[in-house]
Amino acid sequence: MKRYYPVIRVLSLVIFMFGLTMLVPWALSWALHDGAESAFDEAVLLTLGSGLGLWYATRREKRDLTIRDGFLMVALVWTVLPVYASLPLIIQLNASFTDAYFEAVSGLTTTGATVFEGLDKLPVSLNFWRTQLVWLGGMGLIVLAVAVLPLLGIGGRQMFKAETPGPMKDSKMTPRIAETAKGLWVVYTLISIACVLGYRWAGMTWLDAIMHMFATMGLGGFSSHDASFGYFDSPAIEAVSIAFMLIAGCNFATHYIALSGRSLRPYASDPEAGMFILVTVGSVIGIAIYLDVHAVYPTFIEALRFSAFNVVSIATTTGFANTDYALWPFFAPLWMLFLCSFATSAGSTGGGIKMIRAIVLYKQVYRELLRAMHPNAVHPIRIGNEVVPPNILFAVLAFGFVYMVCIVSMTLVLSFSGLEIVTAFSAVIASINNTGPGLGQVGPATNFAVLTDFQTWVCTAAMLLGRLEIFTLLVVLTPAFWRR
């Protein structure tokens, strides 16, 4: 057990830093006297106290983290932190641990699925905390830890490698891993400030602007209103949201390079950005035409408005809604669920398998077709000007297989537990892709409160698998991982 003490020591520091983030909604609660003061008092004390206690017990255990430690560290962070994140919900709302943990995991994994109703009547500080979790989870608390922990003499390369989304985890924007993490957070924060100002300009209050910025930049979809963006019924607010959802759906490393170089050329050379925009905008126009043909809305402009907001929201795995799109002809919401599986870029705050993997899989299929016709020809797979090495290709193929196995197996489990197939399938897709709303009983007009505790835990596991890109969590669960 003692060999895991260095991991626990680092985890204790992450828990302590996480407790510090609670001070923001804690201060807001006391400033507004919204009734949640005592809940945050207890939650802050428990979180900071746990972090300090674990650190004191393991303070002398100092060594660099190995690759194995990195995987364990990331898995522990994403399963342990939601316990502390759920404390204000349990204390204030008397919620069950299952519901509160699901809500916390949904926030930190930027899924945005909720089991709570009456959001408009919740204390403001609780809604603020829920949405703040999305913002923190969006760029990844591990990346923040990698930026801060070197100041405490703790290396973070293995943590960063295990946390970074996408298949090409060894690419860095700067020579030092901590500088990379800091650069990502600086860009993330700057764009977040612009998003707040955009929402405020479009008509939101300052508090609504900040909370919906958290959910927009994290692509998490939590809202302070049960009706989500339907509460505002504002084309201007929806336009701001669309713009920043698209920005957050792109690789933040590309944003960093573009901002630091004051040039738009990095977007042109990014193999994902163009395809992401093309697929998303093409789907917006296609579904708008489809809705217009089926006379769902009186005019094409109105169809385009609702198509643009909801398609971009689901494609980017955000999960906002301004209408119950489950009532549209079935092809439209089904296509939207398909989009959320792959549209966003690696290095973005979105979920799914990521556009880069989809491109690699498409090119591999095309190469196999060419090989069938020309068995002796050499057809290397290229992304941009670079040839994809075999190890990355094999990793992508393995990921695609495991991804499909997880979806099928979890859908069967939910169906066995009593859910009808559309609800079961869409709940798994919405959870593992960190999207939020699904179809059927978990559609945009309802929430996940209809699920039993068992079904809720299945969806919680799917959210964690999706956020950690499956392998990071599965590696820790293999017997070989625990052998010396």
C-alpha positions as CSV (number, residue, x, y, z in Angstrom):
1,M,0.0,0.0,0.0
2,K,2.9,2.3,0.8
3,R,3.9,2.4,-2.9
4,Y,0.8,4.4,-3.6
5,Y,1.5,7.1,-1.0
6,P,3.1,9.4,-3.5
7,V,0.0,9.2,-5.6
8,I,-2.2,9.9,-2.6
9,R,0.1,12.9,-1.7
10,V,-0.5,14.4,-5.1
11,L,-4.2,13.6,-4.9
12,S,-4.4,15.4,-1.5
13,L,-3.0,18.6,-3.1
14,V,-5.6,18.4,-6.0
15,I,-8.4,17.9,-3.4
16,F,-7.1,21.0,-1.5
17,M,-7.0,23.1,-4.7
18,F,-10.5,21.8,-5.5
19,G,-11.6,23.0,-2.1
20,L,-10.3,26.4,-2.8
21,T,-12.5,26.6,-5.9
22,M,-15.5,26.1,-3.6
23,L,-14.7,29.5,-1.9
24,V,-16.2,31.3,-4.9
25,P,-19.8,30.0,-4.6
26,W,-19.3,30.1,-0.8
27,A,-18.6,33.8,-0.9
28,L,-21.5,34.3,-3.3
29,S,-23.8,32.5,-1.0
30,W,-22.8,34.7,2.0
31,A,-23.0,37.9,-0.2
32,L,-26.5,37.0,-1.4
33,H,-27.7,35.2,1.8
34,D,-29.4,32.7,-0.5
35,G,-29.8,30.1,2.2
36,A,-27.0,27.8,1.2
37,E,-24.3,29.4,3.5
38,S,-24.2,26.5,6.0
39,A,-24.0,23.9,3.2
40,F,-21.0,25.5,1.7
41,D,-19.4,26.1,5.1
42,E,-19.5,22.4,5.8
43,A,-18.5,21.4,2.2
44,V,-15.5,23.8,2.2
45,L,-14.3,22.6,5.6
46,L,-14.6,18.9,4.7
47,T,-12.9,19.3,1.4
48,L,-10.0,21.5,2.6
49,G,-9.7,19.4,5.8
50,S,-9.5,16.1,3.8
51,G,-6.9,17.5,1.5
52,L,-4.7,18.8,4.4
53,G,-5.2,15.5,6.3
54,L,-4.1,13.3,3.4
55,W,-1.2,15.6,2.7
56,Y,0.0,15.5,6.3
57,A,-0.2,11.7,6.4
58,T,1.9,11.3,3.2
59,R,4.0,14.5,3.2
60,R,7.3,12.6,3.3
61,E,6.5,10.4,0.3
62,K,8.2,12.2,-2.6
63,R,9.0,10.8,-6.0
64,D,8.2,11.4,-9.6
65,L,5.0,9.8,-10.9
66,T,5.5,6.8,-13.3
67,I,3.2,6.1,-16.2
68,R,1.2,3.7,-14.0
69,D,0.9,6.4,-11.3
70,G,-0.3,8.9,-13.9
71,F,-3.2,6.6,-14.9
72,L,-4.1,5.9,-11.3
73,M,-3.9,9.6,-10.4
74,V,-6.2,10.6,-13.2
75,A,-8.7,7.9,-12.4
76,L,-8.7,8.8,-8.7
77,V,-9.2,12.5,-9.4
78,W,-12.2,12.0,-11.7
79,T,-13.9,9.5,-9.3
80,V,-13.0,11.1,-5.9
81,L,-13.5,14.8,-6.7
82,P,-17.2,14.3,-7.5
83,V,-17.7,13.0,-3.9
84,Y,-16.6,16.4,-2.6
85,A,-18.4,18.3,-5.4
86,S,-21.6,16.6,-4.3
87,L,-21.4,17.7,-0.7
88,P,-23.3,21.1,-1.1
89,L,-26.1,19.3,-3.0
90,I,-26.4,16.6,-0.4
91,I,-26.3,19.0,2.6
92,Q,-28.5,21.7,1.1
93,L,-31.0,19.7,-1.0
94,N,-31.0,16.5,1.1
95,A,-30.3,14.7,-2.2
96,S,-29.4,11.0,-2.2
97,F,-25.7,10.2,-2.7
98,T,-26.6,8.6,-6.1
99,D,-28.3,11.7,-7.4
100,A,-25.7,14.1,-6.0
101,Y,-22.8,12.1,-7.3
102,F,-24.4,11.8,-10.7
103,E,-24.9,15.6,-10.9
104,A,-21.3,16.2,-9.8
105,V,-19.9,13.7,-12.3
106,S,-22.1,15.3,-15.0
107,G,-20.7,18.7,-14.2
108,L,-17.0,17.7,-14.0
109,T,-17.2,15.5,-17.1
110,T,-19.0,18.4,-18.9
111,T,-21.9,16.1,-19.7
112,G,-24.7,18.5,-18.5
113,A,-27.3,15.8,-17.7
114,T,-29.2,16.6,-14.6
115,V,-31.5,14.8,-12.1
116,F,-32.7,18.0,-10.5
117,E,-35.9,19.9,-11.2
118,G,-36.9,23.4,-10.2
119,L,-33.5,24.9,-11.1
120,D,-35.0,28.4,-11.2
121,K,-35.8,28.1,-7.4
122,L,-32.4,26.7,-6.3
123,P,-30.1,29.0,-4.3
124,V,-28.0,31.0,-6.8
125,S,-24.8,29.8,-5.3
126,L,-25.8,26.1,-5.9
127,N,-26.5,26.8,-9.6
128,F,-23.2,28.8,-9.7
129,W,-21.4,25.7,-8.3
130,R,-23.0,23.3,-10.7
131,T,-22.0,25.4,-13.7
132,Q,-18.5,26.2,-12.3
133,L,-17.9,22.4,-12.2
134,V,-18.4,22.3,-15.9
135,W,-15.9,25.1,-16.5
136,L,-13.3,23.5,-14.3
137,G,-13.9,20.1,-15.9
138,G,-13.8,21.5,-19.4
139,M,-10.1,22.2,-19.6
140,G,-9.5,19.5,-17.0
141,L,-8.5,19.9,-13.4
142,I,-5.5,17.7,-14.2
143,V,-4.2,20.3,-16.6
144,L,-4.6,23.0,-13.9
145,A,-2.8,20.7,-11.5
146,V,0.0,20.2,-13.9
147,A,0.4,24.0,-14.2
148,V,0.5,24.5,-10.4
149,L,2.1,21.3,-8.9
150,P,5.5,22.0,-10.4
151,L,5.7,25.0,-8.2
152,L,5.4,22.6,-5.3
153,G,8.2,20.4,-6.7
154,I,5.9,17.7,-8.2
155,G,6.4,16.7,-11.9
156,G,3.2,16.4,-13.9
157,R,4.1,14.9,-17.3
158,Q,2.4,11.6,-16.7
159,M,-0.7,13.2,-15.4
160,F,-1.0,15.4,-18.4
161,K,-0.4,12.6,-20.8
162,A,-3.1,10.5,-19.2
163,E,-5.6,13.4,-19.2
164,T,-5.1,14.9,-22.6
165,P,-7.9,14.0,-25.0
166,G,-7.1,12.7,-28.5
167,P,-4.8,10.0,-29.9
168,M,-1.7,12.1,-30.3
169,K,-0.9,12.8,-26.6
170,D,2.8,13.5,-26.9
171,S,2.5,16.7,-29.0
172,K,3.3,19.9,-26.9
173,M,2.9,23.6,-27.7
174,T,5.9,24.5,-25.5
175,P,9.0,22.6,-24.4
176,R,7.9,22.4,-20.8
177,I,4.7,20.5,-19.9
178,A,3.7,23.1,-17.2
179,E,4.1,25.9,-19.6
180,T,1.8,24.0,-22.0
181,A,-0.9,23.6,-19.3
182,K,-0.6,27.3,-18.3
183,G,-0.9,28.4,-22.0
184,L,-4.1,26.4,-22.4
185,W,-5.6,27.9,-19.2
186,V,-4.7,31.4,-20.2
187,V,-6.4,31.0,-23.6
188,Y,-9.4,29.3,-22.0
189,T,-9.7,32.1,-19.5
190,L,-9.4,34.9,-22.1
191,I,-12.1,33.3,-24.3
192,S,-14.3,32.8,-21.3
193,I,-14.1,36.5,-20.4
194,A,-15.1,37.3,-24.0
195,C,-18.0,34.9,-23.7
196,V,-19.3,36.6,-20.5
197,L,-19.1,40.0,-22.2
198,G,-21.0,38.6,-25.2
199,Y,-23.8,37.2,-23.1
200,R,-24.1,40.4,-21.1
201,W,-24.2,42.4,-24.3
202,A,-27.0,40.1,-25.7
203,G,-29.2,40.8,-22.6
204,M,-28.3,38.3,-19.8
205,T,-27.8,39.5,-16.2
206,W,-24.2,39.3,-15.0
207,L,-24.8,36.2,-12.9
208,D,-26.6,34.4,-15.8
209,A,-23.9,35.5,-18.2
210,I,-21.2,34.0,-15.9
211,M,-23.0,30.8,-15.2
212,H,-23.9,30.2,-18.9
213,M,-20.3,31.1,-19.9
214,F,-19.1,28.3,-17.6
215,A,-21.5,25.8,-19.3
216,T,-20.7,27.1,-22.8
217,M,-16.9,27.1,-22.6
218,G,-17.0,23.7,-20.8
219,L,-19.5,22.4,-23.4
220,G,-21.5,21.1,-20.5
221,G,-25.0,22.5,-21.0
222,F,-25.9,23.1,-17.3
223,S,-28.3,26.0,-17.0
224,S,-29.8,28.0,-14.1
225,H,-33.2,27.6,-15.7
226,D,-35.3,24.5,-16.3
227,A,-36.2,25.7,-19.7
228,S,-32.4,26.2,-20.6
229,F,-32.1,28.7,-23.4
230,G,-35.8,28.6,-24.0
231,Y,-36.1,30.7,-20.9
232,F,-34.5,33.7,-22.7
233,D,-36.1,33.2,-26.1
234,S,-33.5,35.5,-27.6
235,P,-31.9,35.1,-31.0
236,A,-29.1,37.4,-30.0
237,I,-28.2,35.3,-26.9
238,E,-28.5,32.1,-29.0
239,A,-26.1,33.6,-31.6
240,V,-23.5,34.4,-28.9
241,S,-23.9,30.9,-27.6
242,I,-23.5,29.3,-31.1
243,A,-20.3,31.3,-31.7
244,F,-18.6,30.3,-28.4
245,M,-19.8,26.7,-28.6
246,L,-18.0,26.5,-32.0
247,I,-14.9,28.1,-30.6
248,A,-14.9,25.7,-27.6
249,G,-15.4,22.8,-30.0
250,C,-12.0,23.5,-31.7
251,N,-8.6,22.5,-30.4
252,F,-7.4,24.9,-27.7
253,A,-3.9,24.3,-28.8
254,T,-4.8,25.8,-32.1
255,H,-6.4,28.8,-30.4
256,Y,-3.2,29.2,-28.4
257,I,-0.9,29.1,-31.4
258,A,-3.2,31.5,-33.3
259,L,-3.4,34.0,-30.5
260,S,0.3,33.9,-29.6
261,G,1.3,34.2,-33.3
262,R,-1.5,36.7,-34.1
263,S,-2.5,34.8,-37.2
264,L,-5.4,32.7,-38.5
265,R,-3.1,30.4,-40.4
266,P,-3.1,27.7,-37.6
267,Y,-6.8,27.2,-38.2
268,A,-6.2,26.5,-41.9
269,S,-3.4,24.0,-41.1
270,D,-5.5,22.3,-38.4
271,P,-6.7,19.0,-39.9
272,E,-9.8,19.0,-37.6
273,A,-11.0,22.6,-37.6
274,G,-12.1,22.8,-41.2
275,M,-13.9,19.4,-41.1
276,F,-15.5,20.2,-37.7
277,I,-17.0,23.5,-39.1
278,L,-17.9,21.9,-42.4
279,V,-19.8,19.0,-40.8
280,T,-21.5,21.1,-38.2
281,V,-22.6,24.0,-40.5
282,G,-23.6,21.5,-43.2
283,S,-25.8,19.7,-40.7
284,V,-27.4,22.9,-39.5
285,I,-28.4,23.8,-43.1
286,G,-29.5,20.2,-43.9
287,I,-31.7,19.9,-40.8
288,A,-33.1,23.4,-41.4
289,I,-34.2,22.4,-44.9
290,Y,-35.5,19.1,-43.5
291,L,-37.6,20.9,-40.9
292,D,-38.9,23.4,-43.5
293,V,-39.9,20.6,-45.9
294,H,-41.8,18.9,-43.0
295,A,-43.4,22.3,-42.1
296,V,-42.3,22.1,-38.5
297,Y,-41.9,25.9,-38.4
298,P,-43.8,28.6,-40.3
299,T,-40.8,29.9,-42.1
300,F,-37.4,28.7,-43.2
301,I,-35.7,31.5,-41.1
302,E,-37.4,30.2,-38.0
303,A,-36.4,26.6,-38.9
304,L,-32.8,27.8,-39.4
305,R,-32.7,29.5,-36.1
306,F,-33.8,26.5,-34.1
307,S,-31.7,24.1,-36.2
308,A,-28.6,26.3,-35.8
309,F,-28.8,26.5,-32.0
310,N,-29.8,22.9,-31.3
311,V,-27.6,21.2,-33.9
312,V,-24.5,23.1,-32.8
313,S,-25.4,22.5,-29.1
314,I,-25.6,18.7,-29.6
315,A,-22.8,18.4,-32.2
316,T,-20.4,20.1,-29.8
317,T,-21.7,17.9,-26.9
318,T,-23.0,21.0,-25.0
319,G,-26.6,20.0,-24.4
320,F,-28.3,23.3,-24.4
321,A,-31.8,23.4,-25.9
322,N,-34.2,26.2,-26.8
323,T,-37.0,23.9,-27.9
324,D,-38.0,20.2,-27.4
325,Y,-36.3,18.9,-30.5
326,A,-37.4,15.4,-29.6
327,L,-40.7,16.4,-31.2
328,W,-39.1,17.0,-34.6
329,P,-39.3,14.2,-37.2
330,F,-37.2,11.4,-35.9
331,F,-34.3,11.7,-38.4
332,A,-33.3,15.2,-37.1
333,P,-32.6,14.3,-33.4
334,L,-31.1,11.0,-34.5
335,W,-28.6,12.7,-36.8
336,M,-27.8,15.2,-34.0
337,L,-27.0,12.3,-31.6
338,F,-24.8,10.8,-34.4
339,L,-22.9,14.1,-34.7
340,C,-22.1,14.3,-31.0
341,S,-20.2,11.0,-31.3
342,F,-17.3,12.5,-33.4
343,A,-17.7,16.2,-34.4
344,T,-15.6,18.1,-31.8
345,S,-11.8,18.3,-32.1
346,A,-9.2,16.7,-29.9
347,G,-7.9,19.2,-27.4
348,S,-11.4,20.8,-27.2
349,T,-13.7,20.6,-24.2
350,G,-16.1,18.4,-26.1
351,G,-16.8,14.7,-25.9
352,G,-17.1,11.8,-28.3
353,I,-14.3,10.0,-30.2
354,K,-13.1,13.4,-31.6
355,M,-12.9,14.4,-35.2
356,I,-9.2,13.4,-35.6
357,R,-10.1,9.7,-34.8
358,A,-13.0,9.9,-37.2
359,I,-10.7,11.2,-40.0
360,V,-8.2,8.4,-39.3
361,L,-10.9,5.7,-39.3
362,Y,-12.3,7.0,-42.6
363,K,-8.9,7.1,-44.2
364,Q,-8.2,3.5,-42.9
365,V,-11.5,2.3,-44.5
366,Y,-10.6,4.0,-47.7
367,R,-7.1,2.5,-47.7
368,E,-8.6,-1.0,-47.2
369,L,-10.8,-0.4,-50.3
370,L,-7.8,0.6,-52.3
371,R,-5.9,-2.4,-51.1
372,A,-8.7,-4.7,-52.2
373,M,-8.3,-3.4,-55.7
374,H,-4.5,-3.0,-55.6
375,P,-3.0,-5.5,-53.1
376,N,0.6,-4.5,-53.8
377,A,0.2,-0.7,-53.6
378,V,1.5,1.3,-50.7
379,H,-1.1,3.8,-49.3
380,P,0.2,5.6,-46.2
381,I,-2.5,7.4,-44.2
382,R,-1.7,11.1,-43.9
383,I,-3.0,13.8,-41.6
384,G,-2.0,17.1,-43.1
385,N,1.6,16.5,-44.3
386,E,2.4,13.9,-41.7
387,V,2.1,10.1,-42.1
388,V,0.1,8.5,-39.2
389,P,2.5,6.0,-37.5
390,P,1.2,2.5,-37.1
391,N,1.1,2.7,-33.3
392,I,-1.4,5.6,-33.4
393,L,-3.4,3.9,-36.2
394,F,-3.7,0.7,-34.1
395,A,-4.6,2.7,-31.0
396,V,-7.4,4.5,-32.9
397,L,-8.8,1.2,-34.2
398,A,-8.7,-0.3,-30.8
399,F,-10.4,2.7,-29.3
400,G,-13.1,2.6,-31.9
401,F,-13.8,-1.1,-31.2
402,V,-13.9,-0.6,-27.4
403,Y,-16.1,2.5,-27.8
404,M,-18.7,0.5,-29.8
405,V,-18.5,-2.4,-27.3
406,C,-19.2,0.0,-24.4
407,I,-22.2,1.5,-26.1
408,V,-23.7,-1.8,-27.0
409,S,-23.1,-3.5,-23.7
410,M,-24.4,-0.5,-21.6
411,T,-27.4,-0.2,-23.9
412,L,-28.2,-3.9,-23.3
413,V,-27.8,-3.4,-19.5
414,L,-30.1,-0.4,-19.4
415,S,-32.6,-2.3,-21.7
416,F,-32.4,-5.3,-19.4
417,S,-33.1,-3.1,-16.4
418,G,-36.5,-2.0,-17.9
419,L,-35.8,1.0,-20.2
420,E,-37.3,1.0,-23.6
421,I,-34.6,0.8,-26.3
422,V,-34.7,4.4,-27.6
423,T,-34.2,5.8,-24.1
424,A,-31.6,3.2,-23.2
425,F,-29.5,3.8,-26.4
426,S,-29.8,7.6,-26.3
427,A,-29.0,7.7,-22.6
428,V,-25.8,5.8,-23.2
429,I,-24.8,7.9,-26.2
430,A,-25.5,11.1,-24.4
431,S,-23.5,9.9,-21.3
432,I,-20.5,8.4,-23.0
433,N,-20.2,11.3,-25.4
434,N,-20.7,13.8,-22.5
435,T,-23.6,15.4,-24.3
436,G,-26.4,15.6,-21.7
437,P,-29.9,15.2,-23.1
438,G,-30.9,12.1,-25.1
439,L,-34.2,11.0,-26.5
440,G,-37.3,9.3,-25.2
441,Q,-37.6,9.6,-21.4
442,V,-34.3,11.5,-21.1
443,G,-35.0,14.0,-23.9
444,P,-34.5,17.8,-23.7
445,A,-37.9,18.4,-22.2
446,T,-37.2,16.0,-19.3
447,N,-34.1,14.9,-17.4
448,F,-32.4,11.8,-15.9
449,A,-34.5,11.8,-12.7
450,V,-36.7,9.2,-14.3
451,L,-34.0,6.6,-14.0
452,T,-33.7,4.2,-11.2
453,D,-30.5,4.2,-9.0
454,F,-29.0,1.3,-10.9
455,Q,-29.7,3.0,-14.2
456,T,-28.2,6.3,-12.9
457,W,-25.0,4.5,-11.9
458,V,-24.7,2.9,-15.3
459,C,-24.9,6.4,-16.9
460,T,-22.5,7.7,-14.3
461,A,-20.0,5.0,-15.3
462,A,-20.6,5.9,-19.0
463,M,-19.8,9.6,-18.3
464,L,-16.6,8.8,-16.6
465,L,-15.6,6.4,-19.4
466,G,-16.3,9.0,-22.0
467,R,-14.5,11.8,-20.2
468,L,-11.4,9.7,-19.6
469,E,-11.6,8.3,-23.1
470,I,-12.2,4.8,-22.0
471,F,-8.7,3.4,-21.8
472,T,-7.5,5.6,-19.0
473,L,-10.2,4.1,-16.7
474,L,-10.1,0.5,-18.1
475,V,-6.3,0.3,-17.7
476,V,-6.7,0.9,-13.9
477,L,-9.4,-1.9,-13.8
478,T,-7.1,-4.6,-15.4
479,P,-5.5,-7.1,-13.0
480,A,-2.1,-6.5,-14.7
481,F,-2.1,-2.9,-13.6
482,W,-2.0,-3.9,-9.9
483,R,0.7,-6.5,-10.2
484,R,4.1,-5.4,-9.1
